[in-house]
Amino acid sequence: MIENLYKIYLKHPHVQTDTRRLKEGEIYFALKGPNFNGNTFAAKALAMGASAVIIDEDQEIKDDRIVLVEDALTTLQNLALHHRKQFNIPFLAITGSNGKTTTKELVSAVLATHFKTSTTLGNLNNHIGVPLTILSIPADAEIAVIEMGANHQKEIASYCAYTLPNYGLITNCGKAHLEGFGGIEGVRKGKGELFDHLRLNGGTAFVMWDYDYFHSMCTGISKIITYGLKNADITGKVNSSEPFLQIELTSGSKIGSLNTNLVGDYNLPNVLAAVAIGQYFNVPEEKIRQAIENYFPNNSRSQLISRNGNTFVLDAYNANPTSMRAAIENFAKQPNPSKYVCIGGMMELGEESIAEHQGIVNLLKQYTWAGVLLVGGDFSKVDHHFLFLPDSNTAMEWLKSKSITNGMFLIKGSRSMKMETLMQAFE
């Protein structure tokens, strides 16, 4: 059945799972979730001109384009695997607790200067996004970069089963999704499933050597390329991060210094990873430099924004204790004397949530700020003297009432907190 479906895909190589974005000629997969059932939109997809409609619940529709399968999601993943097997090119998988999207973007920018590179769009990095990413890879691609997100064990292993990566990178293993992984050791085991796949299949790993836990995690992998501050194939250091990150490559590369548009010295490993991967694949050093220096972050990830006399570090796409600490510590180094911290609650931390939120509050108490605003989540349950507001809309209205100017703001929180809403106070 997959072979027949693949023949349709070759004629119409575009796949969609949402009729709101469906274009004529695309293949529609009717996926199900807790709050939706794509099968109910089968007739609509046909009316919109879908080339095939894959359903797993009979809709009693008479149309040659209907394909009834046992499970639409599994069929989507199997189709992705079939497409993956048509390629004999490098497939690089990137996962980790923090920085994986930025690393993916930097790596892709570097590789795209020298190869026809196909990569994950945005953060389509879950059980639906990964197969869609694979199915978006054109036949003439020379290299593919696939981002993989996960919040529980066995998830990365399942993605590897149909991505078949021959190269891999884990950015780090931090305190993210502790509830699903079952603690920090569970995080390492879950993220380490990528290294397990590389080990079993003769793959190559790019490893941040400063993190001691990776030394044992990558044991047995046939080829390891290292990067870090010292004792690695590619080494570098931070020259400045006020506000943009400037680094110097100290060994393994002749590039020298790099002036990035990234905020935060915590981005150093992400840049070093892009350099290491670029040099491994023989991208000319000047192209590596240009790609990194011309990369601008977006989508609320470490963006530096100026608006109405104020400066904002907008890092509101996601948050966990590890990334929150790094952001606060970096922000404290900024020379602006009028610094405001606006941070939202951190999700999916399970029974460790209150302790981790208290830890962030304790860190904030170590510095002098012009103001601190805590928004939502378990910040309501910990001991502090800072201003607490229940949600981002309330926080936005409060900030609007203050008419602050010449300030510098850190805005960060978990995605569900919608901390980017605070920017509306300064429009």
C-alpha positions in Angstrom: 0.0 0.0 0.0 2.8 2.4 0.8 4.3 1.8 -2.6 1.1 2.8 -4.3 0.7 5.8 -2.0 4.3 6.8 -2.8 3.4 6.8 -6.5 0.7 9.4 -5.8 3.2 11.4 -3.7 5.7 11.5 -6.5 3.1 13.1 -8.8 1.9 15.4 -6.0 4.8 15.8 -3.6 3.1 18.0 -1.0 1.4 16.7 2.1 -1.0 18.5 4.4 -2.7 17.6 7.7 -4.9 20.8 8.1 -7.6 21.6 5.6 -7.2 25.3 6.5 -3.9 25.3 4.7 -4.7 22.7 2.1 -3.9 23.6 -1.5 -5.2 21.9 -4.6 -3.2 18.8 -5.6 -1.8 18.1 -2.1 -2.2 14.8 -0.2 -4.4 15.2 2.9 -3.8 13.0 6.0 -6.7 12.9 8.4 -5.0 12.8 11.7 -6.6 12.6 15.1 -5.9 14.3 18.5 -7.5 14.9 21.8 -9.5 17.8 20.5 -9.8 17.1 16.7 -10.6 14.4 14.2 -9.3 15.0 10.7 -11.5 12.3 9.3 -14.5 14.6 9.6 -12.8 16.9 7.1 -12.4 14.3 4.4 -15.2 15.6 2.2 -13.9 19.1 2.5 -10.4 18.0 1.5 -11.9 16.3 -1.6 -13.9 19.4 -2.5 -10.7 21.5 -2.2 -9.0 19.4 -4.8 -6.8 17.1 -2.7 -5.0 14.5 -4.8 -5.5 11.8 -2.2 -7.3 11.8 1.2 -5.9 9.3 3.8 -8.5 8.4 6.4 -8.6 5.8 9.2 -12.4 6.0 9.9 -14.8 5.1 7.1 -16.7 8.3 6.0 -18.9 6.5 3.5 -17.6 8.7 0.7 -17.4 7.3 -2.8 -14.3 8.8 -4.4 -11.3 7.1 -6.0 -9.0 9.6 -4.1 -10.1 8.2 -0.7 -7.5 5.8 0.9 -8.8 4.0 4.0 -5.9 2.8 6.3 -5.7 1.3 9.8 -4.0 4.4 11.2 -3.4 7.6 9.3 -0.5 8.8 11.5 1.4 5.5 11.2 0.8 5.6 7.4 2.2 9.2 7.3 5.4 8.0 9.2 5.7 4.9 7.0 5.5 7.1 3.9 8.2 9.3 5.3 10.4 6.3 5.9 9.8 5.1 2.3 10.8 8.6 1.0 13.9 8.7 3.3 15.1 5.4 1.9 15.3 7.0 -1.6 18.2 9.2 -0.4 21.9 8.4 0.0 22.9 11.8 1.5 23.8 13.0 5.0 20.8 13.2 7.3 21.7 15.2 10.4 19.4 14.9 13.4 19.5 17.6 16.1 17.9 17.3 19.5 18.5 18.6 23.1 16.9 20.4 25.9 17.9 24.0 24.9 19.1 25.7 21.8 18.2 23.0 19.2 16.2 25.3 17.0 18.9 28.0 17.0 21.5 25.4 16.4 19.5 23.9 13.6 19.1 27.3 12.0 22.8 28.1 12.2 23.9 24.7 10.9 21.4 24.9 8.0 22.5 28.5 7.2 26.2 27.3 7.0 25.4 24.2 5.0 23.1 26.0 2.6 26.0 28.2 1.4 27.6 25.1 -0.1 24.9 22.4 -0.5 21.3 22.2 -1.5 20.1 21.9 2.0 16.7 20.8 3.2 15.7 21.5 6.8 13.0 21.6 9.4 10.8 24.6 9.0 10.2 26.5 12.3 9.8 23.9 15.0 8.0 21.1 13.2 9.9 18.7 15.4 7.3 16.3 16.8 5.7 13.0 15.7 3.8 14.9 13.0 6.3 17.5 12.1 9.3 15.2 11.6 7.6 13.0 8.9 6.2 16.1 7.3 9.8 17.5 7.2 11.1 14.3 5.6 8.4 14.4 3.0 9.3 18.0 2.1 12.8 17.0 1.1 13.2 17.4 -2.7 14.8 14.7 -4.8 17.8 16.9 -5.6 18.7 17.6 -1.9 22.3 17.2 -1.0 22.0 17.2 2.8 19.1 17.2 5.3 18.9 18.7 8.8 16.1 17.4 11.0 15.2 18.9 14.3 13.7 16.4 16.9 11.8 17.6 20.0 10.8 15.2 22.8 9.1 15.3 26.2 9.3 11.6 27.1 11.5 8.6 26.7 11.3 6.4 23.5 10.2 9.5 21.5 13.6 10.2 19.9 14.0 6.5 19.2 10.7 6.5 17.3 11.8 9.4 15.1 15.1 7.8 14.3 13.2 4.7 13.1 11.9 6.6 10.1 14.5 9.5 9.8 17.4 7.0 9.8 20.0 9.8 10.7 23.6 9.0 9.9 24.8 12.1 11.7 23.6 13.5 15.0 24.0 16.3 17.6 22.5 16.7 21.1 22.8 20.3 22.2 22.6 19.6 25.9 20.5 17.7 28.5 19.0 20.2 30.8 16.0 20.5 33.2 13.3 20.5 30.5 10.2 18.3 30.5 11.2 16.7 33.8 7.6 15.5 34.3 7.6 13.5 31.2 11.2 12.2 31.3 11.2 11.4 35.0 14.1 13.6 36.2 17.4 14.7 34.7 18.7 11.1 34.3 15.5 10.4 32.3 16.3 13.5 30.1 19.8 12.1 29.3 18.4 8.7 28.6 15.7 10.1 26.3 17.9 12.5 24.4 20.6 9.9 24.3 18.4 7.7 22.1 19.8 9.6 19.2 23.4 8.6 20.1 22.1 5.0 20.6 20.9 5.0 17.0 24.2 6.4 15.7 26.1 3.8 17.8 24.1 0.9 16.3 24.3 2.2 12.8 27.8 3.4 12.4 26.9 7.1 12.5 28.8 10.2 13.3 28.2 12.4 16.4 29.0 16.1 16.9 29.5 16.5 20.7 29.9 19.5 23.0 32.9 18.1 24.9 32.6 20.6 27.9 29.6 18.6 29.1 31.1 15.7 31.0 27.9 13.6 30.8 28.3 13.4 27.0 31.6 11.5 27.4 29.9 8.4 28.5 26.7 8.9 26.5 28.7 8.9 23.2 31.0 6.0 24.0 31.0 3.4 21.2 29.9 5.8 18.4 32.2 5.1 15.4 33.1 8.7 14.7 32.9 11.7 17.1 33.7 15.3 16.3 34.0 17.5 19.3 33.6 21.2 20.0 33.8 23.3 23.2 35.9 25.8 25.2 39.0 23.5 25.3 40.3 19.9 24.6 38.1 19.6 21.5 38.4 19.5 17.7 36.9 23.0 17.4 37.3 25.4 20.4 36.2 29.0 21.0 35.6 31.5 23.7 33.3 34.5 24.2 34.9 37.9 23.6 31.8 39.9 24.4 28.1 39.5 24.9 27.0 43.1 25.5 24.5 42.7 23.9 25.5 40.7 20.9 27.7 37.6 21.1 31.2 38.0 19.7 33.4 34.9 19.8 36.9 33.9 18.9 37.7 30.5 17.5 40.9 29.4 19.4 41.7 26.1 17.7 40.6 23.8 14.8 39.7 26.7 12.6 41.3 29.7 10.9 38.1 31.8 10.9 39.3 33.8 13.9 36.6 36.1 15.3 32.9 36.0 14.6 30.4 38.8 15.3 26.9 37.4 15.6 23.4 38.8 15.9 22.7 36.5 18.8 22.0 37.7 22.3 23.6 35.7 25.2 26.9 33.9 25.8 24.8 30.7 26.2 24.7 30.7 22.4 28.4 29.9 22.2 27.9 26.1 21.9 25.3 26.7 19.1 27.8 28.7 17.1 30.6 26.3 17.7 28.4 23.4 16.6 27.7 25.2 13.3 31.4 25.8 12.7 32.3 22.2 13.5 29.7 20.8 11.2 30.5 23.2 8.4 34.2 22.4 8.6 33.5 18.6 8.7 31.5 18.9 5.5 34.2 21.1 3.9 32.2 24.3 3.7 34.8 27.1 2.9 35.6 29.0 6.1 34.6 32.3 4.6 31.2 30.9 3.8 30.9 29.7 7.4 31.7 33.1 8.7 29.2 34.9 6.4 26.4 32.5 7.2 26.8 32.8 10.9 27.3 36.6 10.9 24.3 37.1 8.6 22.0 35.0 10.7 19.3 36.9 12.6 17.2 35.1 15.2 13.4 35.3 14.9 10.2 33.8 16.4 10.9 35.2 19.9 14.2 33.4 20.3 16.9 35.6 21.8 15.7 38.6 19.7 17.1 42.0 20.5 14.3 44.6 19.8 14.3 48.3 20.2 10.9 50.0 20.6 9.9 53.5 21.8 13.1 54.2 23.7 13.4 50.7 25.3 15.4 47.6 24.5 14.0 44.1 24.8 15.6 40.7 24.9 12.6 38.7 23.7 13.2 35.0 24.4 9.6 34.0 24.9 9.4 30.9 22.8 10.2 28.5 25.6 11.7 28.2 29.1 13.0 25.7 31.6 15.2 26.1 34.7 18.4 25.6 32.7 17.6 28.2 30.0 16.0 30.6 32.5 19.1 30.7 34.6 21.3 31.2 31.6 19.1 34.1 30.3 19.0 35.8 33.7 22.7 35.5 34.3 23.5 36.8 30.9 21.0 39.7 31.2 22.6 40.7 34.6 25.9 41.3 32.7 24.3 43.9 30.4 25.6 47.5 31.1 22.2 49.2 31.0 21.6 50.5 34.6 17.8 50.2 34.2 17.1 46.5 33.7 13.7 44.9 34.1 13.1 41.2 34.3 9.7 39.9 33.2 9.5 36.1 33.4 6.6 33.7 33.1 6.1 30.3 34.7 7.9 27.2 33.6 5.7 24.2 32.6 6.1 20.4 32.6 8.4 20.2 35.6 6.2 17.8 37.6 6.9 17.5 41.3 10.1 19.5 41.0 8.2 22.6 39.8 7.9 24.6 43.0 11.5 24.0 44.0 12.7 25.0 40.5 10.6 28.2 40.5 12.0 29.0 44.0 15.5 28.5 42.7 14.9 31.1 39.9 13.5 33.5 42.5 16.6 33.0 44.7 18.8 33.7 41.7 16.9 36.9 40.9 17.5 38.1 44.5 21.3 37.9 44.0 21.1 40.9 41.5 19.9 44.5 41.6 17.1 45.2 39.1 15.1 48.3 38.2 12.1 45.9 38.5 11.0 42.3 38.5 7.7 41.0 37.2 6.7 37.4 37.7 3.9 36.1 35.6 1.7 33.0 36.2 2.5 29.4 36.8 4.1 28.2 40.1 5.7 31.6 40.8 2.4 32.1 42.7 3.4 29.3 45.1 7.0 30.4 46.1 8.5 32.8 48.6 9.4 36.2 47.1 8.9 39.9 47.4 8.6 40.6 43.7 5.4 41.7 41.8 3.4 38.7 40.7 0.6 38.9 38.2 -1.6 35.9 37.0 -1.2 36.1 33.3 0.5 37.9 30.4 -2.5 40.1 29.5 -2.7 41.5 33.1 1.1 42.0 33.0 0.9 43.8 29.7 -1.7 46.2 31.0 0.3 46.8 34.1 3.4 47.7 32.1 1.4 49.9 29.8 0.3 51.9 32.8 3.9 52.5 33.9 5.1 54.2 30.7 8.7 53.1 31.2 11.4 54.6 28.9 15.2 54.0 28.5 14.8 50.6 30.1 16.1 47.2 29.1 13.8 44.2 29.5 14.3 40.5 29.6 11.0 38.8 28.5 11.0 35.0 28.9 8.7 32.2 29.8 7.2 28.9 28.7 5.3 29.0 25.4 1.9 28.6 27.1 2.5 31.8 29.1 2.5 33.9 25.9 5.0 36.3 27.3 5.4 38.0 23.9 2.1 39.7 24.7 4.0 42.1 27.0 5.5 43.7 23.9 2.1 45.2 23.2 2.5 47.5 26.2 5.2 49.4 24.2 3.5 49.8 20.9 
